[in-house]
Amino acid sequence: MTIGLLSSESTEIRKCFQLLKQLQEEIKALQIPNVEMNELSMGMSGDLEIVIEEGATIVRVGTAVFGERVYPDSYYWNEASNV
């Protein structure tokens, strides 16, 4: 499983997924006993089209289904807290 590079450049993001696909093919070619490389989990909602083009069989699409999550800063870091 991999997520892509945090970038606005789709060509750079695509390289991450191409590398994982290449690794999958190399491992398949080794024919290691009891090792199957049938699934390729890559990307998330924002990369959907790219990862499908690059061979993903599993994609995390939570944001596409449920929308953006909104967390106030205090959810992670409560500056008002005296702890």
GUZANU-696958 format. One record per atom (N, C-alpha, C, O): residue in three letters; x, y, z. Coordinates in steps of 0.1 Angstrom, whole numbers, plus 2048, in hexadecimal, padded with zeros to 3 digits. Layout:
ALA:X:Y:Z
...
This chain:
MET:809:7F4:800
MET:800:800:800
MET:809:80C:800
MET:813:80D:807
THR:805:816:7F8
THR:80D:822:7F8
THR:803:82E:7F5
THR:7F9:82C:7EE
ILE:807:839:7FA
ILE:800:845:7F6
ILE:80A:84D:7EE
ILE:816:84B:7EF
GLY:805:856:7E5
GLY:80E:85D:7DD
GLY:815:869:7E3
GLY:811:86D:7EE
LEU:81E:86F:7DC
LEU:825:87A:7E1
LEU:81B:886:7E2
LEU:812:888:7DA
LEU:81D:88E:7ED
LEU:814:899:7EF
LEU:819:8A5:7E6
LEU:823:8AC:7E9
SER:813:8A6:7DA
SER:818:8AF:7D0
SER:80C:8B2:7C7
SER:802:8AB:7C6
SER:80D:8BE:7C1
SER:802:8C1:7B7
SER:806:8BD:7A9
SER:7FF:8BE:79F
GLU:812:8B7:7A7
GLU:817:8B2:79B
GLU:814:8A4:798
GLU:81A:89B:79E
SER:80A:8A1:790
SER:805:894:78E
SER:810:88A:788
SER:810:87E:78B
THR:819:890:781
THR:824:887:77B
THR:82D:882:787
THR:832:877:786
GLU:82F:88A:791
GLU:838:886:79C
GLU:830:87C:7A5
GLU:836:873:7AA
ILE:823:87F:7A7
ILE:81B:875:7AE
ILE:81A:868:7A7
ILE:81B:85D:7AE
ARG:819:868:79A
ARG:818:85C:792
ARG:824:853:794
ARG:823:847:794
LYS:830:859:795
LYS:83C:852:797
LYS:83C:849:7A3
LYS:842:83E:7A3
CYS:836:84D:7AE
CYS:835:845:7BA
CYS:82D:838:7B7
CYS:831:82D:7BB
PHE:823:839:7B0
PHE:81A:82E:7AD
PHE:821:825:7A3
PHE:81F:819:7A3
GLN:828:82B:799
GLN:82F:822:78F
GLN:83A:81A:796
GLN:83C:80F:792
LEU:840:820:7A0
LEU:84B:819:7A7
LEU:845:80D:7AF
LEU:84A:802:7AE
LEU:83A:80F:7B5
LEU:833:803:7BC
LEU:82F:7F8:7B3
LEU:830:7ED:7B6
LYS:829:7FC:7A7
LYS:825:7F2:79D
LYS:832:7EB:798
LYS:831:7DF:796
GLN:83D:7F2:796
GLN:849:7EB:792
GLN:84E:7E1:79C
GLN:852:7D6:799
LEU:84D:7E5:7A9
LEU:851:7DC:7B4
LEU:848:7D0:7B4
LEU:84D:7C4:7B6
GLN:83B:7D2:7B2
GLN:832:7C6:7B2
GLN:836:7BD:7A7
GLN:836:7B0:7A9
GLU:839:7C2:79B
GLU:83C:7B9:790
GLU:84A:7B2:792
GLU:84B:7A6:78F
GLU:853:7B9:798
GLU:860:7B2:79B
GLU:85F:7A7:7A5
GLU:865:79C:7A3
ILE:856:7A9:7AF
ILE:854:79F:7B9
ILE:84D:793:7B3
ILE:850:787:7B6
LYS:843:796:7AB
LYS:83B:78B:7A4
LYS:845:783:79C
LYS:844:776:79C
ALA:84E:789:795
ALA:858:782:78C
ALA:861:779:794
ALA:866:76F:78E
LEU:863:77C:7A1
LEU:86C:773:7A9
LEU:865:766:7AC
LEU:86C:75C:7B0
GLN:858:765:7AB
GLN:850:759:7AE
GLN:854:753:7BC
GLN:858:747:7BD
ILE:854:75B:7C6
ILE:857:757:7D3
ILE:84B:74E:7D8
ILE:840:752:7D7
PRO:84F:742:7DE
PRO:844:739:7E3
PRO:83C:740:7ED
PRO:840:747:7F6
ASN:82F:73E:7EC
ASN:825:743:7F6
ASN:824:752:7F6
ASN:81E:758:7FF
VAL:829:759:7EC
VAL:828:768:7EB
VAL:820:76B:7DE
VAL:824:768:7D3
GLU:814:771:7E0
GLU:80C:776:7D5
GLU:80C:785:7D5
GLU:80B:78B:7E0
MET:80D:78B:7CA
MET:80C:799:7C8
MET:801:79E:7C0
MET:802:7A4:7B5
ASN:7F4:799:7C4
ASN:7E9:79C:7BC
ASN:7E2:7A9:7BE
ASN:7DC:7AF:7B5
GLU:7E4:7AF:7CA
GLU:7DE:7BC:7CD
GLU:7E8:7C7:7CD
GLU:7F4:7C4:7D1
LEU:7E4:7D2:7C9
LEU:7ED:7DE:7C9
LEU:7E4:7EA:7CF
LEU:7DC:7F0:7C7
SER:7E7:7ED:7DB
SER:7DF:7F7:7E2
SER:7E7:804:7E1
SER:7F2:806:7E7
MET:7E1:80E:7D9
MET:7E8:81A:7D7
MET:7DF:826:7D7
MET:7D3:825:7D3
GLY:7E3:831:7DD
GLY:7DC:83E:7DC
GLY:7D0:83F:7E5
GLY:7CC:836:7EC
MET:7CA:84B:7E3
MET:7BE:84F:7EA
MET:7B5:856:7E1
MET:7B8:857:7D5
SER:7AA:85C:7E6
SER:7A0:863:7DD
SER:7A6:86C:7D3
SER:7A2:86C:7C7
GLY:7B0:874:7D7
GLY:7B5:87E:7CE
GLY:7BE:879:7C3
GLY:7C0:880:7B9
ASP:7C2:86C:7C4
ASP:7CA:866:7BA
ASP:7C3:85C:7B2
ASP:7C9:854:7AA
LEU:7B6:85B:7B4
LEU:7AE:850:7AE
LEU:7B1:84C:7A0
LEU:7B4:841:79D
GLU:7B0:856:797
GLU:7B2:853:789
GLU:7C0:84E:786
GLU:7C2:845:77E
ILE:7CA:855:78C
ILE:7D8:851:78A
ILE:7DB:843:78E
ILE:7E1:83B:787
VAL:7D6:83F:79A
VAL:7DA:832:7A0
VAL:7D3:827:798
VAL:7D8:81C:796
ILE:7C7:82A:793
ILE:7C0:820:78B
ILE:7C8:81E:77E
ILE:7CA:812:779
GLU:7CC:829:778
GLU:7D4:828:76C
GLU:7E1:820:76E
GLU:7E6:819:765
GLU:7E7:821:77A
GLU:7F3:81B:77D
GLU:7F2:80C:783
GLU:7FC:806:787
GLY:7E6:807:784
GLY:7E4:7F9:787
GLY:7DF:7F6:795
GLY:7DF:7EB:79A
ALA:7DA:800:79D
ALA:7D5:7FE:7AA
ALA:7C9:7F4:7AA
ALA:7C0:7F5:7A1
THR:7C9:7EB:7B4
THR:7BD:7E2:7B5
THR:7B5:7E7:7C2
THR:7AA:7E2:7C3
ILE:7BB:7EF:7CA
ILE:7B5:7F4:7D6
ILE:7B8:803:7D7
ILE:7C4:806:7D6
VAL:7AE:80B:7DA
VAL:7B0:819:7DB
VAL:7A8:81E:7E8
VAL:79C:81A:7E9
ARG:7AE:826:7F0
ARG:7A7:82C:7FC
ARG:79F:838:7F6
ARG:7A5:841:7F1
VAL:792:837:7F8
VAL:78A:842:7F2
VAL:781:849:7FD
VAL:776:84D:7F9
GLY:785:849:809
GLY:77C:84E:814
GLY:778:85D:811
GLY:76C:860:813
THR:781:865:80D
THR:77D:873:80B
THR:773:874:7FF
THR:76A:87D:800
ALA:775:86D:7F5
ALA:76C:86D:7E9
ALA:75E:869:7ED
ALA:754:86D:7E8
VAL:75D:860:7F7
VAL:750:85A:7FB
VAL:74A:863:806
VAL:73E:867:805
PHE:752:866:810
PHE:74D:86D:81C
PHE:74F:87C:81D
PHE:74A:883:825
GLY:758:881:814
GLY:75B:88F:814
GLY:767:892:81D
GLY:76C:88A:824
GLU:76B:89F:81C
GLU:777:8A3:825
GLU:773:8A3:833
GLU:768:8A6:837
ARG:77C:89F:83C
ARG:77A:89F:84A
ARG:77F:8AD:84F
ARG:78A:8B2:84B
VAL:778:8B3:858
VAL:77B:8C0:85D
VAL:77F:8BE:86C
VAL:776:8BA:874
TYR:78B:8C1:86F
TYR:78F:8C0:87D
TYR:794:8CE:882
TYR:79D:8D3:87B
PRO:78E:8D3:88C
PRO:793:8E0:891
PRO:7A1:8DD:897
PRO:7A4:8D2:89B
ASP:7AA:8E8:897
ASP:7B7:8E6:89C
ASP:7B7:8E0:8AA
ASP:7C0:8D9:8AE
SER:7AD:8E4:8B2
SER:7AD:8DF:8C0
SER:7AA:8D0:8C1
SER:7AD:8CA:8CB
TYR:7A6:8CA:8B6
TYR:7A4:8BB:8B6
TYR:7B2:8B5:8B9
TYR:7B2:8AB:8C0
TYR:7BC:8BA:8B2
TYR:7C9:8B4:8B4
TYR:7D2:8BB:8BE
TYR:7DA:8B5:8C5
TRP:7D0:8C8:8BF
TRP:7D8:8D0:8C7
TRP:7D0:8DB:8CE
TRP:7CC:8E5:8C7
ASN:7CC:8D9:8DA
ASN:7C4:8E2:8E1
ASN:7CC:8ED:8E8
ASN:7D1:8EB:8F3
GLU:7CE:8F8:8E1
GLU:7D7:903:8E7
GLU:7D0:909:8F3
GLU:7D8:90F:8FB
ALA:7C3:908:8F5
ALA:7BD:90D:901
ALA:7BF:905:90D
ALA:7BD:909:918
SER:7C4:8F9:90B
SER:7C6:8EF:916
SER:7D2:8F3:91E
SER:7DC:8F8:919
ASN:7D1:8F1:92B
ASN:7DC:8F4:934
ASN:7E3:8E7:938
ASN:7EA:8E7:942
VAL:7E2:8DD:930
VAL:7E8:8D0:933
VAL:7F7:8D1:930
VAL:7FE:8C7:931
